[in-house]
């Protein structure tokens, strides 16, 4: 029996949200919480609260063993959740379209945003700006992201996650 399974069993036995009485949703995760996405457990390591001229979203740093993932959560017309993992590419600029591992991605949007607040194990300070470009495949099921931090390019691939495929196990002190 793994440690996350034991923690989840204890939380379940204490009732919803660990008996804390506080409603936990995808916008209020804290460091140490466990998020089960489609059957895989991730520990929340930190969060960046982003703002693009009033358009706000949260990017959570998730750990699964030694692997790091990012989960972007935003409320557009509906809730949008994307689970991402950093990939190494030779991209130097943000093109109008690109291909990665045989998948063609089209540019959806590009802008810049400021990190308003940071929680947990995040190496980016509040007040830092990032340029970003979001790409989606033709079916809008897979995503590719380019971020430019102080001239350094970071790329990641991701996929949309439906909120009903996510279960939250808050273990942090609320």
N, C-alpha and C positions, 0 to 999 in steps of 0.2 A: 504494500500500500504506500503510495507516494505521499510526500508532505502536503502537496496541494489538495489531494483527495481528503486527507485527514482534516485539514483546515476547513474545507468546504463542508464536510460532514458535521463539524462542530457548529459552523455558522447556520447550517440548515436546522440543526437541533435547537438552536436558540431562536429560531423564527426568522422571518424575512428581515434582511438587512442586519443580521447579527443581533437582533433584539435592541438595536440602538434607538429605534423610533424615528430616525431621520430617513427620509426618502433619498436613496442614492440613484443617480441617473448617470448617463454618459457624459454629462457636463460637470459632474462633481466628484469624479474619481480622484483618489489621493494615493500618494506613494505607499506601496505595500498592499494595496487592494489586488485581488485576483480577478481577472476577466477571462471567462471561458468563451472562446470564439469558435463556433462550429466544432466543439469537442476538444479543442486544444487550450491549455491553460497558459496564461501570460500574467506576469507580475508587473504592476504599474511601477515604473522607476521614476517617473517625473512627468511634468506637463509644461507646455508652452501655450500661453493664451495670446492669440494673434489678432491683429486689427489691421484691416485694409480699408482706410477711410470710412470707418463705421461698420464695415462688414467683419464680423467676428467669428472665430472658430478656435477649437482646442486641438493641439497635437500632443498625444500621449506617447511617451517613450515606454515601450513594453519589452520585457525580457522573457525569453523562453530558453532556459538553460544558458548557453553562452551566446545565443543569437539575440540580436536587437531588432525590434520592429517598431514601426510608428503607426499609430492609429489616429487618423484625422476625423474629427467629428464636427459637423456644422449643420445648422438649421437653415435650409433654404426654403423652398415651398414645402419640402418635406425633409426629414432627417437624412443626412448623407454621411455614411461611414465608409472609410477606405482604410484597409490594412496594407501597409507598405513595408518594403525591405530595401535598404540601400543596395545599389548595383554599381559596379565599376564600368565606366564607359570612357570613350575618348571625345565626348561632346565638349566643345569649347564655347559654342553659342547656341541660342535657342532658335531652332528652325521652325518653319510653319508646319512641317510634318516630319516624322522620323520613323525608322524601323529599328526594333530591338527584338532579338531572338525570334525573328520571323513574323513578328506582329507589327502592323502598320498603325501608328498613332497620329491623330490629328490634333493640332493646337486648339484648345478650348478657350483658354484665357491666360493672360499674363499681366502681372502688376507688381507692386511691392507692398510689403506689410511690415509692421513693427511688432516686436515681441513686447506685449504689455506687462506680462507677469510670468514668472517662472516658479515652478514648485519641484522639489525633489532633485534627482540626479540629472541635471541638465547643464551643459557647459556653456550655454549661450546666456548672456546677461539680459535682463530687462532693458528695453530701450534700443536694442540692436535691430537694424533693418535688414530685410532680405528681399531680393528680387525673386519672383517665382513664375513658372510657366507650367500649366496643367494640360496634359494631353490625354485623350481617350481613344480606345479602339473604335471601330465602326459600330460594334454592338453596345458600346458604353458600359462594358462589364469590367474591362481592365484599364488601368491607368498608368501613366508614366509622368514623372515629375522631375523638373529641373529647378534647383534652387541655387542662387548665387549669394554667398555670404562673404563680404569683404573681398570680392574678386575670385573666390574659390567656388568652383562648380561642384555640386553634389547632385546625384541622380538616384532615383528610386523607382521601382515598379510596385504596383498595387492592384487590388481588386476591391470591388464594392462588397460590403457585408450588409445583410439585412439585419435590422435591430432585433428581430425575433430569434436570430441565431447567436445572440450574445446573452450571457448570464453573468451577473456581477456578484462578487463575494467580497464585501467590504471588511477588511481586517484592520484597517487603520482606525485610529481614534477619531471619531467624528466630534 
